[in-house]
């Protein structure tokens, strides 16, 4: 049994596109349904940095720092709003291997850097995982207005107030993990994205609509061990 993990998620950008629900449904495993807002499914890229990643109960000083880049969408199963991860790119080789072996997460090794200057975050990622399709992402993002509680904004709540995520394991089984954290604080944001091949690496055409951006300074999280989902 793998123990739960504690960590902090910091300096996140939520970059979000509307997608036809039928298109999204074709990309999901059986048992998950696209969750819709304003009649669309939503596809998101989320760059950020994990801090103090460690088994639950250990002091923060023993945790590791792990820059990360997610491709995700929003789903329901048995009426529970959840997140589905298509991929999680991360910097640390040992962390990627551990997440794949013990937490059944679709992590890929990537070279990632995250720097903050004058209130802006510059993020660069290039996937280096053996056998995986190449994918790279580079951009700078920043908040453009004051903070607001995500539960008070319908779209913000839809995107981030979710406390379960699903992934498909290498053996084809579906897994889920529950997370605990305080409600999110979000900021309206803007971004300059210089390069992004993540969507095409997962078989998505680049959406015609411009993305909607939110920024968050982050929060602390406890993630349960991975569990096998029953038949839907």
ABEGO torsion letter per residue (X at the ends): XBBBBBBBBBGBBBBBBBBBAAAAAAABBBGBBBBBBGGBBBBBBBBBBBBGBBBBGBBAAABBBBBBBBBBBBBBBGGBBBBBBABBBBABAAAAAAAAAAAGBBBBBBBBBBBBBGGBBBBBBBBABBGBBBBBBBBBBBBABBBBBAAABAAAAAAABBABBBBBBAAGBBBBBBBBBBBBBBBBBBBBBABBAAAAAAGBBBBABBBBBBBBAEBBBBBBBBBBBBBX
